Amino acid sequence: MWLMHYITNNSLGAPPAEKGELSRSSTQTAVASSGEHKNLEFCFPYGLVSVPPNGERGVVLPLDDGEVGLGVLRGAESLQEGEVMLYSKGGASLVLKNDGRVLINGREVGND
């Protein structure tokens, strides 16, 4: 019994997620942190797909059969709690505001 308790309390856990600089070539996406994590597939909510640009801070999570990129670290910009923003590297944006307004590239739309 004491041995099982000792093993449980002193065993190594799963490796933690890591963050580092993201780099992309025509054939692969990698994140450089404590090591280089290559050929990453990224995890997105259903219906969303993105190709993260070079230089962003990416997050990698080890899995039992490899690794997965979780996305990039970003601040909340000027969003309030509960608001949603989609944006592109080129500067396009779509913001869903808490008061029901929709902003496309900073301009309110659809509130006729």
JOTAQUI-V735674 format. One record per residue. N is the residue number from 1. RES is the residue in one small letter. SS is DSSP state (hx for helix, st for strand, lp for the rest). Layout:
N,RES,SS / N,RES,SS
//
This chain:
1,m,lp / 2,w,hx / 3,l,hx / 4,m,hx / 5,h,hx / 6,y,hx / 7,i,hx / 8,t,hx / 9,n,hx / 10,n,hx / 11,s,lp / 12,l,lp / 13,g,lp / 14,a,lp / 15,p,lp / 16,p,lp / 17,a,lp / 18,e,st / 19,k,st / 20,g,st / 21,e,st / 22,l,st / 23,s,st / 24,r,st / 25,s,lp / 26,s,lp / 27,t,lp / 28,q,lp / 29,t,st / 30,a,st / 31,v,st / 32,a,st / 33,s,lp / 34,s,lp / 35,g,lp / 36,e,st / 37,h,st / 38,k,lp / 39,n,lp / 40,l,lp / 41,e,st / 42,f,st / 43,c,lp / 44,f,lp / 45,p,lp / 46,y,lp / 47,g,lp / 48,l,lp / 49,v,lp / 50,s,lp / 51,v,lp / 52,p,lp / 53,p,lp / 54,n,lp / 55,g,lp / 56,e,lp / 57,r,st / 58,g,st / 59,v,st / 60,v,st / 61,l,st / 62,p,st / 63,l,st / 64,d,lp / 65,d,lp / 66,g,st / 67,e,st / 68,v,st / 69,g,st / 70,l,st / 71,g,st / 72,v,st / 73,l,lp / 74,r,lp / 75,g,lp / 76,a,lp / 77,e,lp / 78,s,lp / 79,l,lp / 80,q,lp / 81,e,lp / 82,g,lp / 83,e,lp / 84,v,st / 85,m,st / 86,l,st / 87,y,st / 88,s,lp / 89,k,lp / 90,g,lp / 91,g,lp / 92,a,lp / 93,s,st / 94,l,st / 95,v,st / 96,l,st / 97,k,lp / 98,n,lp / 99,d,lp / 100,g,lp / 101,r,lp / 102,v,st / 103,l,st / 104,i,st / 105,n,lp / 106,g,lp / 107,r,st / 108,e,st / 109,v,st / 110,g,lp / 111,n,lp / 112,d,lp
//
